């Protein structure tokens, strides 16, 4: 009954534009330290302040994409950020998902440019050198394995070749600092706070991807894309780094979410994208070429309606 009442109130707000009570919307993000947390906060604040809308949008810290997808499916979140690689398998019920998850894409956001980093003193120079080492591979339950496993396989490794450690991005940086981890897989929208933090406290080596493996990954999976981290992005990074987008950040909702609500939310974020950018550089990805990009996950009809209205929907 509570969810039904909220839905009715939401429709009244969208139809009349006048109400004494705002609609409360929860947007799932991820643990602090990564880009999801701050970008989600930027989107929530922008949506809450968008002219003409009557929402209070709260950015909720979660464990990350897998939790967000499950909670969207259960109706516990209205919107959430997710990694496209995990969403890709989730909507298909593959790679550990017991069934197809009823999620839909709303907007493609910033690339998730991730990489293995290590203290320069470790002597690790390649992904192959991770054998026998202690490597942070993301928070337990966050779903990093959906893109790390194929990445490792392309380089001839598996999780069995090293000791995988679970921690948040902030926690991984602390482990690199105190020597309890030899390397960590970190990333997000560029610049990523955790990598900035790691580079500020010690000399860091960005472990390069093998060129052949990188090309194979891009050809084999729709969520892998080439990405370059410009020289000077991080302290001590004197040269451009040939990285990988391991699955773009994107905004998701339930396939059964109210079409008008999703339409209005999409419109509010897109039309106020400069306000998102002022709060985090990832807002620059909300642009005509990227916002409606196909990631292999179906778009919600409310988002499609808005993109068609402004002429950026890629018609077949």
Kinemage of the C-alpha trace (Angstrom):
@kinemage 1
@onewidth
@group {chain A} dominant
@subgroup {mainchain}
@vectorlist {calphas} color= white
{ca unk a 1} P 0.000 0.000 0.000
{ca unk a 2} L 2.855 2.371 0.822
{ca unk a 3} L 4.488 1.916 -2.599
{ca unk a 4} L 1.085 2.354 -4.292
{ca unk a 5} L 0.492 5.599 -2.405
{ca unk a 6} L 3.922 6.931 -3.382
{ca unk a 7} L 3.273 6.041 -7.005
{ca unk a 8} L -0.070 7.871 -6.989
{ca unk a 9} L 1.525 10.928 -5.356
{ca unk a 10} L 4.309 10.866 -7.914
{ca unk a 11} L 1.818 10.826 -10.779
{ca unk a 12} L -0.112 13.697 -9.229
{ca unk a 13} L 3.078 15.736 -8.980
{ca unk a 14} L 3.998 15.054 -12.573
{ca unk a 15} L 0.485 15.773 -13.872
{ca unk a 16} L -0.305 18.922 -11.939
{ca unk a 17} L 3.115 20.212 -10.939
{ca unk a 18} L 1.654 21.315 -7.581
{ca unk a 19} L 1.718 19.534 -4.262
{ca unk a 20} L 2.482 20.328 -0.690
{ca unk a 21} L 4.412 17.091 -0.208
{ca unk a 22} L 7.488 16.278 -2.312
{ca unk a 23} L 8.149 12.804 -3.604
{ca unk a 24} L 11.097 11.107 -1.922
{ca unk a 25} L 13.359 9.235 -4.312
{ca unk a 26} L 16.301 7.048 -3.364
{ca unk a 27} L 19.284 6.697 -5.692
{ca unk a 28} L 21.761 3.890 -4.976
{ca unk a 29} L 25.462 4.650 -5.411
{ca unk a 30} L 28.440 2.707 -3.954
{ca unk a 31} L 30.936 2.919 -1.062
{ca unk a 32} L 32.909 6.131 -0.609
{ca unk a 33} L 36.224 6.444 -2.414
{ca unk a 34} L 34.984 5.644 -5.894
{ca unk a 35} L 33.296 7.806 -8.505
{ca unk a 36} L 29.821 6.272 -8.065
{ca unk a 37} L 29.509 7.787 -4.601
{ca unk a 38} L 30.273 11.367 -5.634
{ca unk a 39} L 28.600 11.243 -9.052
{ca unk a 40} L 25.464 9.800 -7.476
{ca unk a 41} L 25.479 12.641 -4.989
{ca unk a 42} L 25.847 15.171 -7.805
{ca unk a 43} L 22.913 13.688 -9.720
{ca unk a 44} L 20.729 13.516 -6.609
{ca unk a 45} L 21.412 17.135 -5.690
{ca unk a 46} L 20.863 18.331 -9.251
{ca unk a 47} L 17.545 16.459 -9.560
{ca unk a 48} L 16.388 17.798 -6.204
{ca unk a 49} L 17.126 21.376 -7.257
{ca unk a 50} L 15.839 21.103 -10.846
{ca unk a 51} L 13.328 23.895 -11.539
{ca unk a 52} L 9.695 22.798 -11.577
{ca unk a 53} L 10.244 19.404 -9.981
{ca unk a 54} L 8.958 18.357 -6.585
{ca unk a 55} L 11.417 15.712 -5.519
{ca unk a 56} L 13.786 15.136 -2.680
{ca unk a 57} L 16.400 12.775 -4.071
{ca unk a 58} L 18.692 11.023 -1.627
{ca unk a 59} L 21.965 9.414 -2.722
{ca unk a 60} L 22.300 6.217 -0.711
{ca unk a 61} L 25.704 4.565 -0.183
{ca unk a 62} L 25.527 0.866 -1.083
{ca unk a 63} L 27.962 -1.953 -1.780
{ca unk a 64} L 27.788 -1.133 -5.466
{ca unk a 65} L 26.272 -2.414 -8.690
{ca unk a 66} L 25.160 -5.897 -7.647
{ca unk a 67} L 23.314 -4.616 -4.582
{ca unk a 68} L 21.846 -1.783 -6.623
{ca unk a 69} L 20.493 -4.142 -9.282
{ca unk a 70} L 18.918 -6.449 -6.692
{ca unk a 71} L 17.352 -3.551 -4.806
{ca unk a 72} L 15.997 -1.991 -7.998
{ca unk a 73} L 14.430 -5.379 -8.812
{ca unk a 74} L 12.849 -5.515 -5.337
{ca unk a 75} L 11.521 -1.969 -5.546
{ca unk a 76} L 13.768 -0.723 -2.732
{ca unk a 77} L 15.409 1.962 -4.899
{ca unk a 78} L 13.863 4.125 -7.611
{ca unk a 79} L 17.159 4.736 -9.421
{ca unk a 80} L 20.747 3.558 -9.055
{ca unk a 81} L 24.152 3.758 -10.647
{ca unk a 82} L 25.534 0.566 -12.127
{ca unk a 83} L 28.464 -0.713 -14.115
{ca unk a 84} L 27.378 -1.662 -17.632
{ca unk a 85} L 29.384 -4.891 -17.657
{ca unk a 86} L 27.482 -6.211 -14.634
{ca unk a 87} L 24.138 -4.938 -15.951
{ca unk a 88} L 24.845 -6.649 -19.283
{ca unk a 89} L 24.999 -10.069 -17.644
{ca unk a 90} L 22.237 -9.284 -15.132
{ca unk a 91} L 19.544 -8.592 -17.745
{ca unk a 92} L 20.502 -11.872 -19.436
{ca unk a 93} L 20.619 -13.951 -16.254
{ca unk a 94} L 24.189 -15.019 -17.019
{ca unk a 95} L 27.543 -15.264 -15.244
{ca unk a 96} L 26.215 -16.000 -11.766
{ca unk a 97} L 22.813 -14.303 -12.038
{ca unk a 98} L 20.129 -16.921 -11.333
{ca unk a 99} L 17.544 -15.159 -13.479
{ca unk a 100} L 17.162 -12.161 -15.748
{ca unk a 101} L 16.995 -9.009 -13.644
{ca unk a 102} L 14.174 -6.538 -14.534
{ca unk a 103} L 16.326 -3.432 -14.892
{ca unk a 104} L 16.384 -0.799 -17.608
{ca unk a 105} L 18.920 1.839 -18.541
{ca unk a 106} L 18.057 5.516 -18.147
{ca unk a 107} L 21.257 7.316 -19.111
{ca unk a 108} L 24.810 6.402 -20.055
{ca unk a 109} L 27.254 8.323 -17.907
{ca unk a 110} L 31.031 8.416 -17.597
{ca unk a 111} L 33.384 5.659 -18.643
{ca unk a 112} L 34.648 3.469 -15.802
{ca unk a 113} L 38.358 3.652 -16.506
{ca unk a 114} L 39.971 1.120 -14.210
{ca unk a 115} L 43.438 -0.369 -13.871
{ca unk a 116} L 45.792 -2.251 -11.597
{ca unk a 117} L 48.118 0.053 -9.675
{ca unk a 118} L 51.010 -0.793 -7.391
{ca unk a 119} L 53.580 1.062 -5.271
{ca unk a 120} L 56.575 1.643 -7.517
{ca unk a 121} L 58.799 -0.021 -4.912
{ca unk a 122} L 56.952 -3.355 -5.408
{ca unk a 123} L 58.793 -4.109 -8.636
{ca unk a 124} L 55.557 -5.204 -10.360
{ca unk a 125} L 55.758 -4.160 -14.001
{ca unk a 126} L 53.077 -6.228 -15.747
{ca unk a 127} L 49.793 -7.979 -15.042
{ca unk a 128} L 51.681 -11.261 -15.246
{ca unk a 129} L 53.785 -10.095 -12.297
{ca unk a 130} L 50.674 -10.258 -10.090
{ca unk a 131} L 51.196 -14.005 -9.720
{ca unk a 132} L 51.726 -14.864 -6.077
{ca unk a 133} L 50.906 -11.318 -4.921
{ca unk a 134} L 48.177 -9.883 -2.687
{ca unk a 135} L 45.760 -7.929 -4.873
{ca unk a 136} L 42.717 -5.862 -3.886
{ca unk a 137} L 39.882 -6.694 -6.279
{ca unk a 138} L 37.053 -4.522 -4.966
{ca unk a 139} L 34.481 -4.793 -2.193
{ca unk a 140} L 32.870 -8.177 -1.602
{ca unk a 141} L 29.592 -8.278 -3.481
{ca unk a 142} L 30.317 -5.241 -5.646
{ca unk a 143} L 30.739 -7.301 -8.818
{ca unk a 144} L 34.247 -6.331 -9.891
{ca unk a 145} L 34.791 -9.960 -10.923
{ca unk a 146} L 32.463 -9.447 -13.904
{ca unk a 147} L 35.157 -7.421 -15.648
{ca unk a 148} L 38.320 -8.461 -13.777
{ca unk a 149} L 37.964 -12.160 -14.620
{ca unk a 150} L 37.814 -11.706 -18.413
{ca unk a 151} L 40.575 -9.094 -18.147
{ca unk a 152} L 42.808 -11.532 -16.285
{ca unk a 153} L 41.937 -14.377 -18.657
{ca unk a 154} L 43.074 -12.287 -21.620
{ca unk a 155} L 46.437 -11.920 -19.839
{ca unk a 156} L 46.698 -15.628 -18.994
{ca unk a 157} L 45.760 -15.356 -15.287
{ca unk a 158} L 42.905 -16.335 -12.985
{ca unk a 159} L 41.986 -15.426 -9.408
{ca unk a 160} L 43.812 -18.602 -8.337
{ca unk a 161} L 47.150 -17.115 -9.428
{ca unk a 162} L 47.218 -14.541 -6.618
{ca unk a 163} L 45.606 -13.795 -3.263
{ca unk a 164} L 42.468 -11.720 -3.924
{ca unk a 165} L 41.606 -9.205 -1.196
{ca unk a 166} L 38.220 -7.550 -0.819
{ca unk a 167} L 38.018 -3.936 0.261
{ca unk a 168} L 36.528 -0.605 -0.731
{ca unk a 169} L 38.593 1.722 -2.892
{ca unk a 170} L 39.484 3.806 0.162
{ca unk a 171} L 40.398 0.628 2.008
{ca unk a 172} L 42.512 -0.617 -0.880
{ca unk a 173} L 44.526 2.609 -0.866
{ca unk a 174} L 45.138 2.194 2.860
{ca unk a 175} L 46.311 -1.389 2.280
{ca unk a 176} L 48.732 -0.239 -0.409
{ca unk a 177} L 50.011 2.359 2.027
{ca unk a 178} L 50.635 -0.002 4.945
{ca unk a 179} L 52.011 -2.803 2.776
{ca unk a 180} L 49.214 -5.308 3.385
{ca unk a 181} L 48.437 -5.351 -0.361
{ca unk a 182} L 50.866 -5.417 -3.281
{ca unk a 183} L 48.475 -4.073 -5.917
{ca unk a 184} L 44.893 -2.925 -6.309
{ca unk a 185} L 42.333 -2.652 -9.081
{ca unk a 186} L 40.928 0.879 -8.871
{ca unk a 187} L 38.988 3.145 -11.155
{ca unk a 188} L 35.880 5.021 -12.120
{ca unk a 189} L 35.282 8.339 -13.783
{ca unk a 190} L 38.548 10.168 -14.448
{ca unk a 191} L 39.973 11.473 -12.206
{ca unk a 192} L 39.154 8.812 -9.622
{ca unk a 193} L 39.456 9.941 -6.009
{ca unk a 194} L 41.066 6.723 -4.790
{ca unk a 195} L 43.816 6.814 -7.431
{ca unk a 196} L 44.443 10.495 -6.706
{ca unk a 197} L 44.752 9.601 -3.023
{ca unk a 198} L 47.122 6.699 -3.698
{ca unk a 199} L 49.374 8.850 -5.901
{ca unk a 200} L 49.437 11.627 -3.323
{ca unk a 201} L 50.835 9.394 -0.588
{ca unk a 202} L 53.487 7.406 -2.490
{ca unk a 203} L 54.992 6.797 -5.923
{ca unk a 204} L 52.600 4.658 -7.931
{ca unk a 205} L 53.066 2.536 -11.042
{ca unk a 206} L 50.108 2.072 -13.404
{ca unk a 207} L 50.407 -1.556 -14.490
{ca unk a 208} L 50.022 -1.577 -18.301
{ca unk a 209} L 47.605 -3.754 -20.258
{ca unk a 210} L 49.101 -5.967 -22.935
{ca unk a 211} L 48.201 -4.393 -26.276
{ca unk a 212} L 47.011 -7.659 -27.833
{ca unk a 213} L 44.943 -8.602 -24.788
{ca unk a 214} L 43.405 -5.128 -24.689
{ca unk a 215} L 42.361 -5.366 -28.344
{ca unk a 216} L 40.882 -8.845 -27.840
{ca unk a 217} L 38.797 -7.675 -24.883
{ca unk a 218} L 37.385 -4.732 -26.841
{ca unk a 219} L 36.430 -7.018 -29.726
{ca unk a 220} L 34.929 -9.757 -27.533
{ca unk a 221} L 32.770 -7.748 -25.100
{ca unk a 222} L 30.422 -4.825 -25.851
{ca unk a 223} L 31.177 -3.187 -22.497
{ca unk a 224} L 34.965 -2.949 -22.936
{ca unk a 225} L 36.194 0.160 -24.751
{ca unk a 226} L 39.564 1.793 -25.237
{ca unk a 227} L 40.196 4.749 -22.931
{ca unk a 228} L 43.220 6.968 -22.511
{ca unk a 229} L 44.119 8.628 -19.210
{ca unk a 230} L 45.843 11.872 -20.237
{ca unk a 231} L 49.352 12.546 -18.966
{ca unk a 232} L 49.346 14.568 -15.787
{ca unk a 233} L 45.957 13.337 -14.583
{ca unk a 234} L 47.620 11.909 -11.471
{ca unk a 235} L 50.773 12.920 -9.613
{ca unk a 236} L 53.799 11.242 -11.145
{ca unk a 237} L 51.929 10.185 -14.296
{ca unk a 238} L 54.179 11.724 -16.912
{ca unk a 239} L 52.781 9.851 -19.917
{ca unk a 240} L 49.316 9.064 -21.249
{ca unk a 241} L 48.087 5.676 -20.055
{ca unk a 242} L 46.409 3.306 -22.532
{ca unk a 243} L 43.570 2.175 -20.315
{ca unk a 244} L 40.228 0.429 -20.573
{ca unk a 245} L 36.676 1.441 -19.975
{ca unk a 246} L 35.641 -1.743 -18.177
{ca unk a 247} L 31.932 -0.885 -18.276
{ca unk a 248} L 30.490 2.608 -18.357
{ca unk a 249} L 28.705 3.983 -15.351
{ca unk a 250} L 25.024 4.238 -16.187
{ca unk a 251} L 21.809 5.202 -14.455
{ca unk a 252} L 19.267 2.398 -14.115
{ca unk a 253} L 15.704 1.916 -12.928
{ca unk a 254} L 13.129 -0.868 -12.881
{ca unk a 255} L 11.608 -1.984 -16.176
{ca unk a 256} L 8.210 -1.409 -14.546
{ca unk a 257} L 8.960 2.105 -13.213
{ca unk a 258} L 6.333 4.715 -14.083
{ca unk a 259} L 7.052 6.061 -17.574
{ca unk a 260} L 6.195 9.682 -16.776
{ca unk a 261} L 8.374 9.656 -13.660
{ca unk a 262} L 11.367 8.293 -15.603
{ca unk a 263} L 10.733 10.766 -18.428
{ca unk a 264} L 10.714 13.726 -16.033
{ca unk a 265} L 13.772 12.500 -14.138
{ca unk a 266} L 15.733 11.958 -17.368
{ca unk a 267} L 14.714 15.413 -18.579
{ca unk a 268} L 15.708 17.037 -15.279
{ca unk a 269} L 19.193 15.523 -15.308
{ca unk a 270} L 19.857 16.087 -19.014
{ca unk a 271} L 18.650 19.688 -19.088
{ca unk a 272} L 20.625 20.517 -15.937
{ca unk a 273} L 23.758 18.576 -16.875
{ca unk a 274} L 25.935 21.664 -16.366
{ca unk a 275} L 24.955 21.588 -12.693
{ca unk a 276} L 26.071 17.944 -12.500
{ca unk a 277} L 29.378 18.864 -14.139
{ca unk a 278} L 29.960 21.656 -11.633
{ca unk a 279} L 29.790 19.039 -8.894
{ca unk a 280} L 31.855 16.348 -10.683
{ca unk a 281} L 33.627 16.268 -14.087
{ca unk a 282} L 31.730 13.068 -14.947
{ca unk a 283} L 28.789 15.311 -15.798
{ca unk a 284} L 30.508 16.072 -19.094
{ca unk a 285} L 29.470 12.587 -20.243
{ca unk a 286} L 25.826 13.703 -20.216
{ca unk a 287} L 25.918 14.922 -23.794
{ca unk a 288} L 24.112 14.221 -27.093
{ca unk a 289} L 26.659 11.648 -28.259
{ca unk a 290} L 26.828 9.642 -25.041
{ca unk a 291} L 23.648 9.888 -22.953
{ca unk a 292} L 21.611 7.460 -25.086
{ca unk a 293} L 24.514 5.203 -26.068
{ca unk a 294} L 23.685 1.512 -26.458
{ca unk a 295} L 25.395 -0.615 -23.798
{ca unk a 296} L 23.544 -3.840 -24.528
{ca unk a 297} L 20.924 -3.102 -21.840
{ca unk a 298} L 17.373 -2.066 -22.837
{ca unk a 299} L 16.411 1.547 -22.182
{ca unk a 300} L 13.320 2.446 -20.189
{ca unk a 301} L 10.468 3.785 -22.386
{ca unk a 302} L 10.355 7.016 -20.358
{ca unk a 303} L 13.996 7.744 -21.169
{ca unk a 304} L 13.510 6.763 -24.816
{ca unk a 305} L 10.571 9.189 -25.089
{ca unk a 306} L 12.722 12.064 -23.886
{ca unk a 307} L 15.667 11.191 -26.125
{ca unk a 308} L 13.369 10.967 -29.148
{ca unk a 309} L 11.883 14.365 -28.340
{ca unk a 310} L 15.312 16.022 -28.387
{ca unk a 311} L 16.482 14.039 -31.424
{ca unk a 312} L 19.360 12.031 -29.944
{ca unk a 313} L 17.787 8.562 -29.836
{ca unk a 314} L 19.713 6.293 -32.263
{ca unk a 315} L 16.840 5.127 -34.471
{ca unk a 316} L 17.490 1.867 -36.377
